[in-house]
Amino acid sequence: MKARGIPGDKEWHGYDVDLDVRYAHKLLFGKSVAEVVQHFAGGRCIERANELLFMPRAAFQYYVFAFVEYIRSPEAEEDSDAASVFLRLLLNREQKDPGSVKAIYPKLGETVSFVAGNQEYFDASPDIYGSFADLGEQLRRSRRAASSAVCVRVVATRGTKAQKTAWRSSGATVCLTTEVITNNENRSPNTEQYYSSRLRLCQCAASVPGSWT
């Protein structure tokens, strides 16, 4: 996954519509992950999580890794609030802005597993915080469900430009893809008729380009 640069004006666009995010912009703008990790310590993770939940996607996808850095630091040991809030932030952000967490999950997965599997390390009583393992499984299940989204492919018969659009239906991403088949003198006479009318359903792997918007 390509490393992300520090978010600029473009990535923060729209930040001013939310009071908390305006404060986050003042606190974080122009700063690297390393420079802002300190703002998640000392019981401030709940405030930061609320800002991350509502900030523009690109800014969230960069600064959530400051939360990751704090969670993985020795200072986070026995910080039950931080661990619980971290998992719930990811679940809530993906629900609010589908795809925003999934896109960066390959870099988040190790930390999700660490938190989900070490509830005692964070001194988080299940009676108060619920099960971290269950929260982690919800995140993984959400990602697996997204990766098996149904794709409908419509194969065309003329040399027009390939078109692709996607929409979300019933909690899954559905892709409509128009593929172009160029004329071929060696093609069977029935091929064009077949492909001009045939709809083929297929399972899209998460790695298929264009399957996610």
Buried (B, 14 or more C-beta within 10 A) or exposed (E): EEEBEBBEEEBBEEBEEBEBBBEBBEBBBEBEBEEBBEBBBEEBBEBBBBBBBBBBBBBBBBBBBBBBBBBBEEBBEEBBBBBBBBBBBBBBBBEEBBBBBBBBBEBBBEBBBBBBEBBEBBEBEEEEBBEBBEBBEBBBEBBEEBBEBBBEBBBBBEEEEEEBEBEEEEEEBBBEBBEEBEEEEEEEEEEBEEBEEEEEEEEBEBEBEEBBE
